[in-house]
Amino acid sequence: MHARAGASACAPLMEKFMKPIFAVSIAAAMLASAAASAQNAPTPTAPAAPPATESEAGMPGLGEIMTLQQLRHIKLWFAGRTGNWPLADYEIGELQEGFEDVDKLLGGDTVDKMVGAPMKALQKAVDDKNPAAFATAFDNLSAGCNTCHRTLDHGFIVIQRPTLLPYSNQVFTPQKK
């Protein structure tokens, strides 16, 4: 019985100090948790260095550009073959832009040296709406592409006149206005 009487006498004293002790314990636990989280957090890193080349900066690589060039080459052939001179003119412009991009990647005028004259002849044939001159200039462009591929040790890529039209969703014949 004596223990009970002592316990009841200490109750007001315990109540007085329990709340602050409990609050300090919670605060210490929160502080310890925050400190542990901070130690596990990744350390901030310096900003990434800017890309070293245009290709890394988002410009397509040589393979991507040349794939588009091959598609334009196909479209150019079928446009010229059907006499769709506005489409042929458009594809010549797109090919020219692609060749300029390749020269930028390679640094120099390698491509222009190989296909510059055939591109000019193609433009003249399209401007003159001359199917025979178009066919000759197109074959010369393909030969220039192959010479460029051999020069750059890619002689295993051989370009020729297309035999099949992969674009079943585009009309290549000239449209009436």
C-alpha positions in Angstrom: 0.0 0.0 0.0 2.8 2.3 0.7 4.0 2.1 -2.9 0.7 3.2 -4.1 0.6 6.2 -1.8 4.1 7.2 -3.1 3.0 6.8 -6.7 0.0 9.0 -6.3 2.1 11.6 -4.6 4.5 11.6 -7.6 1.8 11.8 -10.2 1.5 15.5 -10.3 5.2 15.8 -10.6 5.5 13.2 -13.4 2.7 14.9 -15.3 4.5 18.2 -15.1 7.7 16.8 -16.6 6.3 14.1 -18.9 4.9 16.5 -21.5 8.2 18.4 -22.0 10.2 15.1 -21.9 7.9 13.6 -24.5 8.1 16.7 -26.7 11.9 16.7 -26.5 12.0 13.0 -27.4 9.8 13.6 -30.5 11.9 16.5 -31.6 15.1 14.6 -31.2 13.7 11.7 -33.2 12.6 14.0 -36.0 16.0 15.7 -36.0 17.8 12.4 -36.1 15.5 11.3 -39.0 16.2 14.5 -40.9 19.9 14.2 -40.4 19.9 10.6 -41.7 17.9 11.6 -44.8 20.3 14.4 -45.5 23.2 11.9 -45.4 21.4 9.6 -47.9 20.4 12.3 -50.3 22.4 12.5 -53.5 24.9 15.4 -53.5 24.1 18.0 -56.1 26.2 17.8 -59.2 27.5 20.5 -61.4 25.5 21.3 -64.5 26.2 19.0 -67.5 28.8 20.2 -69.9 27.4 21.5 -73.2 27.5 18.9 -76.0 30.8 18.7 -77.8 29.3 18.4 -81.3 26.3 19.5 -83.3 25.2 15.9 -83.6 25.1 15.6 -79.8 23.1 18.9 -79.6 20.2 17.4 -81.4 21.3 17.5 -85.1 20.6 14.1 -86.7 23.6 11.9 -87.3 24.9 11.0 -90.8 22.9 7.8 -90.9 19.6 9.6 -90.2 20.3 12.3 -92.8 21.3 9.7 -95.4 18.2 7.7 -94.8 16.1 10.8 -95.5 18.3 11.5 -98.6 17.6 8.0 -99.9 13.8 8.5 -99.5 14.0 11.9 -101.2 16.0 10.3 -104.0 13.2 7.7 -104.5 10.5 10.4 -104.4 12.5 12.6 -106.9 12.7 9.7 -109.4 9.0 9.0 -109.3 8.1 12.6 -109.5 10.3 13.2 -112.5 9.3 10.0 -114.2 5.6 11.0 -114.0 6.3 14.6 -115.0 5.2 16.0 -111.6 7.7 18.9 -112.0 6.6 20.9 -108.9 7.1 17.8 -106.7 10.5 17.0 -108.4 11.6 20.7 -107.8 10.6 20.4 -104.2 12.5 17.1 -103.7 15.6 18.7 -105.3 15.4 21.5 -102.7 15.1 18.9 -99.9 18.0 16.9 -101.2 20.1 20.0 -101.5 19.4 20.9 -97.8 20.3 17.3 -96.8 23.5 17.4 -98.7 24.4 20.7 -97.0 23.8 19.1 -93.6 26.1 16.2 -94.6 28.8 18.7 -95.6 28.4 20.4 -92.2 28.8 17.1 -90.4 31.8 16.1 -92.5 33.4 19.5 -92.4 34.1 20.6 -95.9 32.6 20.3 -99.3 33.0 16.6 -100.1 29.4 16.0 -101.0 29.2 19.2 -103.1 32.2 18.0 -105.1 30.5 14.7 -105.8 26.9 15.7 -106.4 27.0 19.4 -107.0 27.1 19.2 -110.9 24.4 16.5 -111.1 22.1 18.5 -108.8 22.5 21.5 -111.0 21.7 19.4 -114.1 18.7 17.9 -112.4 17.4 21.4 -111.5 17.8 22.5 -115.1 16.0 19.3 -116.4 13.1 20.0 -114.0 13.0 23.7 -114.9 12.9 22.7 -118.6 10.4 19.9 -117.9 12.7 17.6 -119.9 12.2 13.9 -119.1 15.2 12.6 -121.0 17.6 15.2 -119.4 16.0 14.4 -116.1 16.8 10.6 -116.4 20.4 11.3 -117.4 20.9 13.8 -114.6 19.3 11.4 -112.1 21.6 8.6 -113.1 24.6 11.0 -112.8 23.3 12.0 -109.3 23.2 8.3 -108.3 26.7 7.8 -109.7 27.9 10.8 -107.7 26.3 9.4 -104.5 28.2 6.1 -105.1 31.5 7.9 -105.7 31.0 9.8 -102.4 30.2 6.5 -100.6 33.4 4.9 -101.9 35.4 8.0 -101.0 34.1 7.8 -97.4 34.7 4.0 -97.1 31.0 3.3 -97.4 31.3 1.6 -100.9 29.0 -1.1 -99.7 26.1 1.4 -100.0 25.2 1.5 -103.7 22.4 3.7 -105.0 20.5 3.0 -108.2 17.2 4.0 -109.9 14.3 2.9 -107.7 12.2 0.1 -109.0 9.4 0.2 -106.5 7.5 3.1 -105.0 7.3 2.6 -101.2 4.8 5.5 -100.9 1.4 4.0 -101.4 -0.2 7.0 -99.6 1.1 9.7 -102.0 0.0 10.5 -105.6 2.9 11.1 -107.8 1.2 12.0 -111.0 0.7 15.7 -111.7 -2.7 17.0 -110.4 -5.0 19.3 -112.2 -5.3 22.8 -110.7 
